[in-house]
Amino acid sequence: MDAKNIKELASNHSFEELQKFADTFESTGIAPVKTSEDPGDQMSDYLMAAEVRFFMDENKLTVQEALREFSKRVRGVLK
């Protein structure tokens, strides 16, 4: 997880845009906004940023607060 890429994507794009980026990348292999050379990392960046953006919009959180909440959820799953 590259927090810098996720913050940038979540700050600059809507949830819907991020979902479209992931769909486009999946269907064409072309990254609308490139964050990584690795295709798996690229898709992960889009999907994680979409989740962070969703937290921001639903809970009126800053990008930093939403990223913190997302990270807590991920750590909870990994335990």
Summary of the structure (lengths in Angstrom):
residues: 79
radius of gyration: 12.1
end to end distance: 16.8
largest distance: 35.0
contacts: 220
relative contact order: 0.18
helix: 77%
strand: 0%
